[in-house]
Amino acid sequence: MAGELKVTCGTCHKVMQVPEVLAGKRIKCRGCSNTLMVPKPAPPKAAQVVATVVDKRGGMYDEAVAYGVDKLDEQVRCAFCANDLEDGQVVCLKCGYNMQTRERHGVKVLHKHTGGDYFLWHLPSGLCVLLSLFCIFGIVVVWTDFLDLGEFFTDNVQHWKWGAVYATAFLLWILYASSRFAIKRIFYHPRPPEIEKYEHDKDKVHD
């Protein structure tokens, strides 16, 4: 009966119907006058919510059980692995997922750079530095007579105005190209290119 509870006396085992408002209080048994406690009713079980999935043709092919949300969390998370992200962070450092392009960059294992790698990488830039100094020295020689490089060079370059101009323009062009390469390699790209480990090993197997 709605609104009533069943209470069983522990002494005479008499079953009584008492109002639900007496839950948690003491009453007297009608059979033996013994005092007993009316137990509180158990909380009702949460009804399980079942969502029925229907396809576009109108037929049922599966059932999905909904789950409850324990708490609301405003933490920004990765859309791929749910890892915590900082405000404004674009790429997840755990899985490599880009939140803007919606693409995931795979994890690569790279070879560690050695001293030989740095030497081979900066060898061309060092040669370009020496070539630039040589061009500056050549321009000084062209416009001065402190160094005699032979009769042909003196007559056709140093003592001929247009010869000196042509030689200077040529040396300036070499100076520009070599110094530009050296500056880019030394200041903007000082590290050798990264080599992926498995690709390097795969090439060795093919060789």
C-alpha positions, 0 to 999 in steps of 0.5 A, spaced: 500 500 500 502 506 498 505 511 503 505 505 508 511 500 511 511 493 513 514 492 520 515 485 523 516 485 531 523 481 533 519 478 539 513 476 537 514 476 529 507 480 528 507 484 521 504 491 522 502 496 517 505 503 519 505 510 516 511 512 512 511 518 516 514 514 522 520 511 518 526 512 523 521 512 529 520 508 535 513 504 536 510 499 540 508 492 538 500 491 538 502 484 539 507 484 545 507 491 547 515 491 545 518 497 543 521 497 536 524 501 531 521 503 524 526 502 519 527 507 513 525 505 506 531 504 501 532 509 496 529 508 490 533 505 484 535 510 478 531 508 472 536 506 467 535 510 461 535 506 454 536 510 448 533 506 442 538 507 435 534 508 429 537 508 422 534 512 416 530 506 414 526 506 420 528 500 423 532 498 430 539 495 429 542 496 436 540 499 443 545 504 447 545 505 454 546 512 456 551 514 462 550 519 467 555 525 468 558 525 475 561 532 474 561 538 469 569 540 468 571 546 464 578 544 463 580 544 455 581 537 453 584 534 446 579 532 442 583 525 440 585 523 447 582 527 452 589 530 454 589 536 458 590 542 454 593 549 456 589 555 454 591 557 447 594 550 446 593 548 439 597 541 438 596 536 444 603 534 446 601 527 448 598 525 441 600 530 436 593 532 434 592 539 431 586 542 434 585 547 428 587 543 422 583 537 425 589 533 423 594 528 428 601 528 427 605 522 428 610 521 433 617 520 430 623 517 433 629 521 430 637 520 430 641 524 435 646 529 432 653 528 433 659 532 432 660 529 425 653 531 423 655 538 425 661 539 422 659 536 415 653 541 416 657 547 417 663 545 412 660 549 406 658 555 410 665 555 413 668 555 405 663 560 404 666 565 409 673 564 406 670 565 399 667 572 402 674 574 405 677 572 398 673 576 394 674 582 399 681 581 398 681 581 391 677 588 391 682 591 395 687 588 390 684 590 384 683 598 386 690 598 389 697 597 387 700 594 393 700 587 390 703 585 383 699 579 380 703 579 373 703 584 367 697 581 364 693 582 370 696 589 371 695 592 364 688 589 363 685 590 370 688 594 375 690 600 370 684 599 365 678 603 368 673 598 365 677 592 367 677 594 374 669 595 374 668 588 371 672 585 376 669 588 382 662 587 379 664 579 379 667 579 385 661 583 389 656 578 386 660 572 388 661 576 395 653 576 396 652 569 394 657 566 399 655 571 404 648 570 404 649 562 404 653 563 410 649 567 414 643 563 413 646 556 414 650 559 421 644 564 424 638 561 421 639 554 420 644 552 425 642 545 426 643 539 421 636 536 418 633 531 423 633 524 420 627 519 422 630 513 425 626 507 422 627 511 415 635 511 416 635 503 418 630 502 412 635 505 407 641 501 411 637 494 410 636 496 402 643 498 401 
